[in-house]
Amino acid sequence: MNCYQRFGACAIALALAPAAWSAGNKALSQAQQQYKQERAHCLSGQSHQDRATCLKEAGAAYEEARRGALAGGSASASFSQNATARCEAQPPADREACVQRVMGVGSTEGSVKGGGIIRQTETKTQ
């Protein structure tokens, strides 16, 4: 690599660095804001945990977020991903029907309290 190629590569890296730093900084500031909210909740006495445990959990969550180990996104997105991931255990021919049932297609009856939820879809074959 000659001098000009190295300079070009460095120039590109330096041009992209602020965007990467900004994205990482934004995630960190969101983690800091979440930590501050959780800490305030702990200190208010409304967490239904003893204060020491609550603060320890908030601090641990903040550290995990700083390392990028916490999954982002909404709870409904996580639920959806978890639900569809369970369909991976089904035989390939049944996976699509499983995903449809999990996503609410078809009929549903029962309850968790009653022992289970039964989801049913009908597939017409020729």
N, C-alpha and C positions, 0 to 999 in steps of 0.2 A: 504494500500500500504506500503510495507516494505521499508527499507532504500535503498536497491539495485534497486528496481523498480523505486523509485523516482529519484535516481541518473541516471538510464538509460534514463528516460523520460527527465531529464534536459540535459543530454548529447546529446540526439537527437535534442532537441529544440535548443541547442547552435550550433550544427552542421548545422542545417538548417537556422539559423538566418542570416549568411552572404549572402546566396543566396537570401533570402527574402529582406534583406536590399539592396543588389545590384540591384535587379529588381526595387524596389521602388526608389532607387537613380537614376537609368537610366531614369525612367519616369520623375522624377523631373528635371534631367539635360536636357532632351528633352524639357520640358516645359520652362526651363530657356532660352534655346537657341531660342525657338520660341518667347518668350517674348522679348529677345534682338533684334531679327530680326524685330519684329513688332514695337518696340520702335524706332529703327533706321529709319524705314520707316516713322513713324510719324514725327520724327525730320527732315527728309529730305524734308518734305513738299509735298510729292508725294502721300499722302493717300487720297486726295480729301475730307478730313474732316478737321475741324479746329484742331489745335494741341492739345488743352486740351481734346476734345472729343476723339480723336484718342488715346492719352495716357491713358485716363480713360478706354477705351474699352480694350486696350492691358493689362492693369493691372488687370481688371476684369477677362479676359480670363486666365491670369496666375494664379490667385487665384483659379478659378474653376478647372484648371488642377492640381494644388497642392492638392486639395481636392479629385481629381479623378472623378470630375463631368463631365468632357468633354469626349465625345466619341472619342476614337482613331480611326485610320484607315483612309483609303483614301476616297475622296469624292465619287468616283465611288462605293465603297463598301457601303457607307451610302445611296446613291441613290438607289442601288439595294435592300437593306434592306427595305427602305421606300416603294419602288414600290411593292415589294412582300407582305409587311404588309397590303397594301391596298386591296389585294386579300382576306384577312381574312374576309372581310365584305360580300363576295360572299357566296352563298349556298355551302355546302360541295361538291356537285357534279360538281360545276363550278370552283372551286378554281384552280385545276391543269391547266385548259385551260387559266385562267386568268394569272397565273404565266408565262406560255409559251408566251402569247401575250406580257406581260411586258418585258420579256427577249429577245424579238425580233423575235420570231418564227412567221411565217405567213407574211401577207402583212400589210403595213402601208401607210396611205395617210392622207393628210391634214397638218395643221400647227397650232401652238398655236395662231399665229397672225390671221389666218383665222377662228378661232373660235373653233378649237379642232383637235385632232389627232384621227383618227379611226384606230384601230388595229383589224385585222381579222385573224382568224384561221379556218380551216375546219376540222371537226371531222367526220370520216366515221363511221356510225353505221350499224348494220346488221338487 
